[in-house]
Amino acid sequence: MKLSEILTMWKKIVILSRKPDREEYVLSMKISLLAFFLIGSIAYLVKLVAYLLSRLFGA
């Protein structure tokens, strides 16, 4: 791809993009926070299981 083609595609993207309204922004924040806490909870549980197994088997 040539640089001019890339710039043309970027220009189209910028023209089509828009600022999210309040409802869309709140929904994306809820989804992001839910994913953050879900991944954090899974990581905590994995670490807890690893700790308990190491204490149980004395490794």
PQR file with spaces between the fields and no chain letter, atoms N, CA, C, O and H, PARSE charges and radii, in Angstrom:
ATOM       1  N    MET     1       0.831   -1.186    0.000 -0.4000 1.5000
ATOM       2  CA   MET     1       0.000    0.000    0.000 -0.0000 2.0000
ATOM       3  C    MET     1       0.874    1.247    0.000  0.5500 1.7000
ATOM       4  O    MET     1       1.915    1.310    0.654 -0.5500 1.4000
ATOM       5  N    LYS     2       0.430    2.193   -0.727 -0.4000 1.5000
ATOM       6  CA   LYS     2       1.150    3.457   -0.767 -0.0000 2.0000
ATOM       7  C    LYS     2       0.706    4.329    0.399  0.5500 1.7000
ATOM       8  O    LYS     2      -0.364    4.142    0.978 -0.5500 1.4000
ATOM       9  H    LYS     2      -0.415    2.141   -1.258  0.4000 1.0000
ATOM      10  N    LEU     3       1.554    5.273    0.714 -0.4000 1.5000
ATOM      11  CA   LEU     3       1.254    6.187    1.818 -0.0000 2.0000
ATOM      12  C    LEU     3      -0.021    6.973    1.547  0.5500 1.7000
ATOM      13  O    LEU     3      -0.809    7.206    2.464 -0.5500 1.4000
ATOM      14  H    LEU     3       2.423    5.425    0.243  0.4000 1.0000
ATOM      15  N    SER     4      -0.231    7.383    0.304 -0.4000 1.5000
ATOM      16  CA   SER     4      -1.433    8.157   -0.025 -0.0000 2.0000
ATOM      17  C    SER     4      -2.700    7.330    0.193  0.5500 1.7000
ATOM      18  O    SER     4      -3.719    7.867    0.626 -0.5500 1.4000
ATOM      19  H    SER     4       0.410    7.193   -0.441  0.4000 1.0000
ATOM      20  N    GLU     5      -2.645    6.027   -0.104 -0.4000 1.5000
ATOM      21  CA   GLU     5      -3.811    5.166    0.118 -0.0000 2.0000
ATOM      22  C    GLU     5      -4.098    5.018    1.609  0.5500 1.7000
ATOM      23  O    GLU     5      -5.253    5.030    2.034 -0.5500 1.4000
ATOM      24  H    GLU     5      -1.816    5.591   -0.456  0.4000 1.0000
ATOM      25  N    ILE     6      -3.047    4.879    2.387 -0.4000 1.5000
ATOM      26  CA   ILE     6      -3.212    4.757    3.838 -0.0000 2.0000
ATOM      27  C    ILE     6      -3.818    6.031    4.413  0.5500 1.7000
ATOM      28  O    ILE     6      -4.728    5.975    5.239 -0.5500 1.4000
ATOM      29  H    ILE     6      -2.109    4.869    2.042  0.4000 1.0000
ATOM      30  N    LEU     7      -3.314    7.174    3.975 -0.4000 1.5000
ATOM      31  CA   LEU     7      -3.849    8.448    4.466 -0.0000 2.0000
ATOM      32  C    LEU     7      -5.302    8.632    4.054  0.5500 1.7000
ATOM      33  O    LEU     7      -6.095    9.175    4.822 -0.5500 1.4000
ATOM      34  H    LEU     7      -2.574    7.221    3.304  0.4000 1.0000
ATOM      35  N    THR     8      -5.661    8.192    2.860 -0.4000 1.5000
ATOM      36  CA   THR     8      -7.051    8.282    2.409 -0.0000 2.0000
ATOM      37  C    THR     8      -7.955    7.413    3.282  0.5500 1.7000
ATOM      38  O    THR     8      -9.051    7.835    3.650 -0.5500 1.4000
ATOM      39  H    THR     8      -5.017    7.751    2.236  0.4000 1.0000
ATOM      40  N    MET     9      -7.504    6.203    3.613 -0.4000 1.5000
ATOM      41  CA   MET     9      -8.300    5.332    4.487 -0.0000 2.0000
ATOM      42  C    MET     9      -8.451    5.951    5.871  0.5500 1.7000
ATOM      43  O    MET     9      -9.540    5.921    6.444 -0.5500 1.4000
ATOM      44  H    MET     9      -6.613    5.860    3.314  0.4000 1.0000
ATOM      45  N    TRP    10      -7.379    6.510    6.412 -0.4000 1.5000
ATOM      46  CA   TRP    10      -7.456    7.147    7.728 -0.0000 2.0000
ATOM      47  C    TRP    10      -8.418    8.326    7.704  0.5500 1.7000
ATOM      48  O    TRP    10      -9.164    8.544    8.658 -0.5500 1.4000
ATOM      49  H    TRP    10      -6.494    6.535    5.947  0.4000 1.0000
ATOM      50  N    LYS    11      -8.400    9.089    6.609 -0.4000 1.5000
ATOM      51  CA   LYS    11      -9.292   10.247    6.486 -0.0000 2.0000
ATOM      52  C    LYS    11     -10.749    9.787    6.503  0.5500 1.7000
ATOM      53  O    LYS    11     -11.588   10.416    7.147 -0.5500 1.4000
ATOM      54  H    LYS    11      -7.793    8.912    5.834  0.4000 1.0000
ATOM      55  N    LYS    12     -11.056    8.697    5.802 -0.4000 1.5000
ATOM      56  CA   LYS    12     -12.422    8.164    5.796 -0.0000 2.0000
ATOM      57  C    LYS    12     -12.848    7.736    7.196  0.5500 1.7000
ATOM      58  O    LYS    12     -13.983    7.974    7.611 -0.5500 1.4000
ATOM      59  H    LYS    12     -10.375    8.185    5.279  0.4000 1.0000
ATOM      60  N    ILE    13     -11.930    7.104    7.915 -0.4000 1.5000
ATOM      61  CA   ILE    13     -12.236    6.656    9.277 -0.0000 2.0000
ATOM      62  C    ILE    13     -12.524    7.846   10.185  0.5500 1.7000
ATOM      63  O    ILE    13     -13.469    7.814   10.973 -0.5500 1.4000
ATOM      64  H    ILE    13     -11.009    6.910    7.578  0.4000 1.0000
ATOM      65  N    VAL    14     -11.714    8.892   10.077 -0.4000 1.5000
ATOM      66  CA   VAL    14     -11.908   10.078   10.914 -0.0000 2.0000
ATOM      67  C    VAL    14     -13.229   10.756   10.577  0.5500 1.7000
ATOM      68  O    VAL    14     -13.919   11.238   11.475 -0.5500 1.4000
ATOM      69  H    VAL    14     -10.946    8.918    9.437  0.4000 1.0000
ATOM      70  N    ILE    15     -13.586   10.801    9.313 -0.4000 1.5000
ATOM      71  CA   ILE    15     -14.844   11.429    8.910 -0.0000 2.0000
ATOM      72  C    ILE    15     -16.036   10.637    9.447  0.5500 1.7000
ATOM      73  O    ILE    15     -17.020   11.231    9.887 -0.5500 1.4000
ATOM      74  H    ILE    15     -13.025   10.409    8.584  0.4000 1.0000
ATOM      75  N    LEU    16     -15.960    9.304    9.417 -0.4000 1.5000
ATOM      76  CA   LEU    16     -17.073    8.470    9.870 -0.0000 2.0000
ATOM      77  C    LEU    16     -17.165    8.342   11.384  0.5500 1.7000
ATOM      78  O    LEU    16     -18.224    8.009   11.916 -0.5500 1.4000
ATOM      79  H    LEU    16     -15.160    8.822    9.060  0.4000 1.0000
ATOM      80  N    SER    17     -16.072    8.602   12.075 -0.4000 1.5000
ATOM      81  CA   SER    17     -16.088    8.437   13.531 -0.0000 2.0000
ATOM      82  C    SER    17     -16.886    9.554   14.192  0.5500 1.7000
ATOM      83  O    SER    17     -17.035   10.651   13.654 -0.5500 1.4000
ATOM      84  H    SER    17     -15.211    8.872   11.643  0.4000 1.0000
ATOM      85  N    ARG    18     -17.391    9.231   15.377 -0.4000 1.5000
ATOM      86  CA   ARG    18     -18.161   10.229   16.119 -0.0000 2.0000
ATOM      87  C    ARG    18     -17.905   10.032   17.607  0.5500 1.7000
ATOM      88  O    ARG    18     -17.431    8.983   18.044 -0.5500 1.4000
ATOM      89  H    ARG    18     -17.269    8.340   15.814  0.4000 1.0000
ATOM      90  N    LYS    19     -18.226   11.053   18.361 -0.4000 1.5000
ATOM      91  CA   LYS    19     -18.077   10.976   19.810 -0.0000 2.0000
ATOM      92  C    LYS    19     -19.247   10.162   20.364  0.5500 1.7000
ATOM      93  O    LYS    19     -20.392   10.393   19.976 -0.5500 1.4000
ATOM      94  H    LYS    19     -18.610   11.906   18.007  0.4000 1.0000
ATOM      95  N    PRO    20     -18.977    9.212   21.268 -0.5600 1.5000
ATOM      96  CA   PRO    20     -20.079    8.411   21.813  0.2800 2.0000
ATOM      97  C    PRO    20     -20.990    9.263   22.701  0.5500 1.7000
ATOM      98  O    PRO    20     -20.533   10.174   23.391 -0.5500 1.4000
ATOM      99  N    ASP    21     -22.281    8.948   22.667 -0.4000 1.5000
ATOM     100  CA   ASP    21     -23.187    9.666   23.555 -0.0000 2.0000
ATOM     101  C    ASP    21     -23.052    9.103   24.969  0.5500 1.7000
ATOM     102  O    ASP    21     -22.326    8.134   25.194 -0.5500 1.4000
ATOM     103  H    ASP    21     -22.652    8.208   22.106  0.4000 1.0000
ATOM     104  N    ARG    22     -23.746    9.709   25.902 -0.4000 1.5000
ATOM     105  CA   ARG    22     -23.595    9.339   27.312 -0.0000 2.0000
ATOM     106  C    ARG    22     -23.960    7.874   27.559  0.5500 1.7000
ATOM     107  O    ARG    22     -23.250    7.168   28.275 -0.5500 1.4000
ATOM     108  H    ARG    22     -24.335   10.496   25.719  0.4000 1.0000
ATOM     109  N    GLU    23     -25.056    7.424   26.971 -0.4000 1.5000
ATOM     110  CA   GLU    23     -25.517    6.050   27.186 -0.0000 2.0000
ATOM     111  C    GLU    23     -24.487    5.036   26.670  0.5500 1.7000
ATOM     112  O    GLU    23     -24.205    4.040   27.336 -0.5500 1.4000
ATOM     113  H    GLU    23     -25.633    7.998   26.389  0.4000 1.0000
ATOM     114  N    GLU    24     -23.941    5.292   25.503 -0.4000 1.5000
ATOM     115  CA   GLU    24     -22.936    4.392   24.932 -0.0000 2.0000
ATOM     116  C    GLU    24     -21.659    4.404   25.774  0.5500 1.7000
ATOM     117  O    GLU    24     -21.030    3.363   25.966 -0.5500 1.4000
ATOM     118  H    GLU    24     -24.170    6.101   24.962  0.4000 1.0000
ATOM     119  N    TYR    25     -21.281    5.572   26.270 -0.4000 1.5000
ATOM     120  CA   TYR    25     -20.088    5.690   27.106 -0.0000 2.0000
ATOM     121  C    TYR    25     -20.260    4.923   28.420  0.5500 1.7000
ATOM     122  O    TYR    25     -19.356    4.204   28.844 -0.5500 1.4000
ATOM     123  H    TYR    25     -21.792    6.417   26.114  0.4000 1.0000
ATOM     124  N    VAL    26     -21.416    5.076   29.060 -0.4000 1.5000
ATOM     125  CA   VAL    26     -21.679    4.383   30.326 -0.0000 2.0000
ATOM     126  C    VAL    26     -21.679    2.869   30.108  0.5500 1.7000
ATOM     127  O    VAL    26     -21.143    2.128   30.932 -0.5500 1.4000
ATOM     128  H    VAL    26     -22.151    5.660   28.716  0.4000 1.0000
ATOM     129  N    LEU    27     -22.269    2.408   29.017 -0.4000 1.5000
ATOM     130  CA   LEU    27     -22.289    0.981   28.726 -0.0000 2.0000
ATOM     131  C    LEU    27     -20.874    0.441   28.525  0.5500 1.7000
ATOM     132  O    LEU    27     -20.540   -0.628   29.035 -0.5500 1.4000
ATOM     133  H    LEU    27     -22.704    3.010   28.347  0.4000 1.0000
ATOM     134  N    SER    28     -20.052    1.166   27.792 -0.4000 1.5000
ATOM     135  CA   SER    28     -18.680    0.688   27.575 -0.0000 2.0000
ATOM     136  C    SER    28     -17.883    0.700   28.876  0.5500 1.7000
ATOM     137  O    SER    28     -17.035   -0.168   29.080 -0.5500 1.4000
ATOM     138  H    SER    28     -20.324    2.034   27.377  0.4000 1.0000
ATOM     139  N    MET    29     -18.136    1.664   29.758 -0.4000 1.5000
ATOM     140  CA   MET    29     -17.461    1.688   31.056 -0.0000 2.0000
ATOM     141  C    MET    29     -17.899    0.501   31.917  0.5500 1.7000
ATOM     142  O    MET    29     -17.068   -0.118   32.582 -0.5500 1.4000
ATOM     143  H    MET    29     -18.825    2.369   29.592  0.4000 1.0000
ATOM     144  N    LYS    30     -19.191    0.180   31.909 -0.4000 1.5000
ATOM     145  CA   LYS    30     -19.682   -0.967   32.677 -0.0000 2.0000
ATOM     146  C    LYS    30     -19.044   -2.265   32.187  0.5500 1.7000
ATOM     147  O    LYS    30     -18.627   -3.101   32.988 -0.5500 1.4000
ATOM     148  H    LYS    30     -19.866    0.683   31.368  0.4000 1.0000
ATOM     149  N    ILE    31     -18.973   -2.425   30.875 -0.4000 1.5000
ATOM     150  CA   ILE    31     -18.375   -3.637   30.309 -0.0000 2.0000
ATOM     151  C    ILE    31     -16.899   -3.716   30.662  0.5500 1.7000
ATOM     152  O    ILE    31     -16.400   -4.785   31.012 -0.5500 1.4000
ATOM     153  H    ILE    31     -19.312   -1.746   30.224  0.4000 1.0000
ATOM     154  N    SER    32     -16.197   -2.588   30.574 -0.4000 1.5000
ATOM     155  CA   SER    32     -14.765   -2.572   30.899 -0.0000 2.0000
ATOM     156  C    SER    32     -14.529   -2.905   32.365  0.5500 1.7000
ATOM     157  O    SER    32     -13.635   -3.690   32.681 -0.5500 1.4000
ATOM     158  H    SER    32     -16.602   -1.719   30.290  0.4000 1.0000
ATOM     159  N    LEU    33     -15.311   -2.325   33.261 -0.4000 1.5000
ATOM     160  CA   LEU    33     -15.150   -2.596   34.688 -0.0000 2.0000
ATOM     161  C    LEU    33     -15.509   -4.040   35.026  0.5500 1.7000
ATOM     162  O    LEU    33     -14.844   -4.670   35.849 -0.5500 1.4000
ATOM     163  H    LEU    33     -16.037   -1.687   33.004  0.4000 1.0000
ATOM     164  N    LEU    34     -16.548   -4.560   34.399 -0.4000 1.5000
ATOM     165  CA   LEU    34     -16.923   -5.952   34.621 -0.0000 2.0000
ATOM     166  C    LEU    34     -15.797   -6.885   34.181  0.5500 1.7000
ATOM     167  O    LEU    34     -15.458   -7.831   34.893 -0.5500 1.4000
ATOM     168  H    LEU    34     -17.088   -4.049   33.731  0.4000 1.0000
ATOM     169  N    ALA    35     -15.225   -6.623   33.025 -0.4000 1.5000
ATOM     170  CA   ALA    35     -14.112   -7.447   32.542 -0.0000 2.0000
ATOM     171  C    ALA    35     -12.910   -7.325   33.470  0.5500 1.7000
ATOM     172  O    ALA    35     -12.240   -8.320   33.749 -0.5500 1.4000
ATOM     173  H    ALA    35     -15.501   -5.855   32.448  0.4000 1.0000
ATOM     174  N    PHE    36     -12.632   -6.121   33.946 -0.4000 1.5000
ATOM     175  CA   PHE    36     -11.513   -5.886   34.861 -0.0000 2.0000
ATOM     176  C    PHE    36     -11.671   -6.713   36.134  0.5500 1.7000
ATOM     177  O    PHE    36     -10.733   -7.390   36.555 -0.5500 1.4000
ATOM     178  H    PHE    36     -13.176   -5.313   33.719  0.4000 1.0000
ATOM     179  N    PHE    37     -12.851   -6.660   36.746 -0.4000 1.5000
ATOM     180  CA   PHE    37     -13.087   -7.397   37.983 -0.0000 2.0000
ATOM     181  C    PHE    37     -13.150   -8.904   37.741  0.5500 1.7000
ATOM     182  O    PHE    37     -12.705   -9.681   38.585 -0.5500 1.4000
ATOM     183  H    PHE    37     -13.613   -6.110   36.404  0.4000 1.0000
ATOM     184  N    LEU    38     -13.689   -9.320   36.613 -0.4000 1.5000
ATOM     185  CA   LEU    38     -13.755  -10.742   36.301 -0.0000 2.0000
ATOM     186  C    LEU    38     -12.352  -11.326   36.120  0.5500 1.7000
ATOM     187  O    LEU    38     -12.046  -12.383   36.670 -0.5500 1.4000
ATOM     188  H    LEU    38     -14.051   -8.689   35.927  0.4000 1.0000
ATOM     189  N    ILE    39     -11.517  -10.656   35.367 -0.4000 1.5000
ATOM     190  CA   ILE    39     -10.147  -11.134   35.159 -0.0000 2.0000
ATOM     191  C    ILE    39      -9.360  -11.087   36.467  0.5500 1.7000
ATOM     192  O    ILE    39      -8.584  -11.997   36.757 -0.5500 1.4000
ATOM     193  H    ILE    39     -11.765   -9.797   34.919  0.4000 1.0000
ATOM     194  N    GLY    40      -9.556  -10.043   37.249 -0.4000 1.5000
ATOM     195  CA   GLY    40      -8.890   -9.954   38.545 -0.0000 2.0000
ATOM     196  C    GLY    40      -9.320  -11.060   39.488  0.5500 1.7000
ATOM     197  O    GLY    40      -8.493  -11.616   40.211 -0.5500 1.4000
ATOM     198  H    GLY    40     -10.187   -9.304   37.014  0.4000 1.0000
ATOM     199  N    SER    41     -10.598  -11.383   39.491 -0.4000 1.5000
ATOM     200  CA   SER    41     -11.102  -12.459   40.350 -0.0000 2.0000
ATOM     201  C    SER    41     -10.534  -13.809   39.939  0.5500 1.7000
ATOM     202  O    SER    41     -10.156  -14.616   40.788 -0.5500 1.4000
ATOM     203  H    SER    41     -11.270  -10.932   38.905  0.4000 1.0000
ATOM     204  N    ILE    42     -10.476  -14.046   38.654 -0.4000 1.5000
ATOM     205  CA   ILE    42      -9.905  -15.308   38.170 -0.0000 2.0000
ATOM     206  C    ILE    42      -8.436  -15.403   38.556  0.5500 1.7000
ATOM     207  O    ILE    42      -7.979  -16.456   39.001 -0.5500 1.4000
ATOM     208  H    ILE    42     -10.783  -13.390   37.965  0.4000 1.0000
ATOM     209  N    ALA    43      -7.701  -14.323   38.392 -0.4000 1.5000
ATOM     210  CA   ALA    43      -6.278  -14.327   38.756 -0.0000 2.0000
ATOM     211  C    ALA    43      -6.104  -14.567   40.254  0.5500 1.7000
ATOM     212  O    ALA    43      -5.206  -15.302   40.667 -0.5500 1.4000
ATOM     213  H    ALA    43      -8.072  -13.468   38.031  0.4000 1.0000
ATOM     214  N    TYR    44      -6.960  -13.950   41.065 -0.4000 1.5000
ATOM     215  CA   TYR    44      -6.888  -14.152   42.511 -0.0000 2.0000
ATOM     216  C    TYR    44      -7.164  -15.609   42.869  0.5500 1.7000
ATOM     217  O    TYR    44      -6.459  -16.187   43.697 -0.5500 1.4000
ATOM     218  H    TYR    44      -7.689  -13.353   40.730  0.4000 1.0000
ATOM     219  N    LEU    45      -8.176  -16.201   42.257 -0.4000 1.5000
ATOM     220  CA   LEU    45      -8.498  -17.598   42.545 -0.0000 2.0000
ATOM     221  C    LEU    45      -7.370  -18.535   42.124  0.5500 1.7000
ATOM     222  O    LEU    45      -7.066  -19.492   42.835 -0.5500 1.4000
ATOM     223  H    LEU    45      -8.748  -15.731   41.584  0.4000 1.0000
ATOM     224  N    VAL    46      -6.754  -18.275   40.992 -0.4000 1.5000
ATOM     225  CA   VAL    46      -5.635  -19.111   40.545 -0.0000 2.0000
ATOM     226  C    VAL    46      -4.479  -19.003   41.531  0.5500 1.7000
ATOM     227  O    VAL    46      -3.867  -20.010   41.889 -0.5500 1.4000
ATOM     228  H    VAL    46      -7.001  -17.497   40.414  0.4000 1.0000
ATOM     229  N    LYS    47      -4.182  -17.784   41.968 -0.4000 1.5000
ATOM     230  CA   LYS    47      -3.095  -17.593   42.928 -0.0000 2.0000
ATOM     231  C    LYS    47      -3.428  -18.270   44.259  0.5500 1.7000
ATOM     232  O    LYS    47      -2.553  -18.874   44.879 -0.5500 1.4000
ATOM     233  H    LYS    47      -4.679  -16.967   41.677  0.4000 1.0000
ATOM     234  N    LEU    48      -4.675  -18.175   44.699 -0.4000 1.5000
ATOM     235  CA   LEU    48      -5.091  -18.812   45.940 -0.0000 2.0000
ATOM     236  C    LEU    48      -4.965  -20.333   45.855  0.5500 1.7000
ATOM     237  O    LEU    48      -4.470  -20.967   46.786 -0.5500 1.4000
ATOM     238  H    LEU    48      -5.386  -17.684   44.196  0.4000 1.0000
ATOM     239  N    VAL    49      -5.405  -20.911   44.755 -0.4000 1.5000
ATOM     240  CA   VAL    49      -5.293  -22.359   44.574 -0.0000 2.0000
ATOM     241  C    VAL    49      -3.827  -22.771   44.545  0.5500 1.7000
ATOM     242  O    VAL    49      -3.460  -23.778   45.151 -0.5500 1.4000
ATOM     243  H    VAL    49      -5.807  -20.396   43.998  0.4000 1.0000
ATOM     244  N    ALA    50      -2.991  -22.018   43.857 -0.4000 1.5000
ATOM     245  CA   ALA    50      -1.558  -22.340   43.807 -0.0000 2.0000
ATOM     246  C    ALA    50      -0.946  -22.260   45.199  0.5500 1.7000
ATOM     247  O    ALA    50      -0.132  -23.107   45.567 -0.5500 1.4000
ATOM     248  H    ALA    50      -3.289  -21.200   43.365  0.4000 1.0000
ATOM     249  N    TYR    51      -1.328  -21.258   45.970 -0.4000 1.5000
ATOM     250  CA   TYR    51      -0.814  -21.117   47.337 -0.0000 2.0000
ATOM     251  C    TYR    51      -1.259  -22.288   48.207  0.5500 1.7000
ATOM     252  O    TYR    51      -0.456  -22.867   48.938 -0.5500 1.4000
ATOM     253  H    TYR    51      -1.989  -20.570   45.671  0.4000 1.0000
ATOM     254  N    LEU    52      -2.535  -22.631   48.126 -0.4000 1.5000
ATOM     255  CA   LEU    52      -3.048  -23.733   48.940 -0.0000 2.0000
ATOM     256  C    LEU    52      -2.409  -25.061   48.552  0.5500 1.7000
ATOM     257  O    LEU    52      -2.109  -25.881   49.420 -0.5500 1.4000
ATOM     258  H    LEU    52      -3.188  -22.161   47.532  0.4000 1.0000
ATOM     259  N    LEU    53      -2.202  -25.276   47.269 -0.4000 1.5000
ATOM     260  CA   LEU    53      -1.553  -26.517   46.840 -0.0000 2.0000
ATOM     261  C    LEU    53      -0.103  -26.570   47.299  0.5500 1.7000
ATOM     262  O    LEU    53       0.390  -27.632   47.678 -0.5500 1.4000
ATOM     263  H    LEU    53      -2.446  -24.610   46.564  0.4000 1.0000
ATOM     264  N    SER    54       0.579  -25.440   47.269 -0.4000 1.5000
ATOM     265  CA   SER    54       1.971  -25.438   47.726 -0.0000 2.0000
ATOM     266  C    SER    54       2.044  -25.674   49.235  0.5500 1.7000
ATOM     267  O    SER    54       2.967  -26.335   49.711 -0.5500 1.4000
ATOM     268  H    SER    54       0.179  -24.576   46.961  0.4000 1.0000
ATOM     269  N    ARG    55       1.094  -25.148   49.982 -0.4000 1.5000
ATOM     270  CA   ARG    55       1.061  -25.398   51.431 -0.0000 2.0000
ATOM     271  C    ARG    55       0.688  -26.850   51.725  0.5500 1.7000
ATOM     272  O    ARG    55       1.202  -27.448   52.670 -0.5500 1.4000
ATOM     273  H    ARG    55       0.344  -24.611   49.596  0.4000 1.0000
ATOM     274  N    LEU    56      -0.198  -27.408   50.921 -0.4000 1.5000
ATOM     275  CA   LEU    56      -0.668  -28.771   51.133 -0.0000 2.0000
ATOM     276  C    LEU    56       0.420  -29.797   50.833  0.5500 1.7000
ATOM     277  O    LEU    56       0.589  -30.760   51.582 -0.5500 1.4000
ATOM     278  H    LEU    56      -0.616  -26.922   50.154  0.4000 1.0000
ATOM     279  N    PHE    57       1.146  -29.598   49.762 -0.4000 1.5000
ATOM     280  CA   PHE    57       2.167  -30.561   49.353 -0.0000 2.0000
ATOM     281  C    PHE    57       3.570  -30.156   49.774  0.5500 1.7000
ATOM     282  O    PHE    57       4.524  -30.879   49.486 -0.5500 1.4000
ATOM     283  H    PHE    57       1.009  -28.816   49.155  0.4000 1.0000
ATOM     284  N    GLY    58       3.724  -29.028   50.443 -0.4000 1.5000
ATOM     285  CA   GLY    58       4.997  -28.603   51.003 -0.0000 2.0000
ATOM     286  C    GLY    58       6.082  -28.292   49.989  0.5500 1.7000
ATOM     287  O    GLY    58       7.268  -28.463   50.272 -0.5500 1.4000
ATOM     288  H    GLY    58       2.949  -28.441   50.677  0.4000 1.0000
ATOM     289  N    ALA    59       5.695  -27.847   48.841 -0.4000 1.5000
ATOM     290  CA   ALA    59       6.704  -27.555   47.807 -0.0000 2.0000
ATOM     291  C    ALA    59       7.314  -26.190   48.000  0.5500 1.7000
ATOM     292  O    ALA    59       8.178  -25.785   47.223 -0.5500 1.4000
ATOM     293  H    ALA    59       4.732  -27.707   48.611  0.4000 1.0000
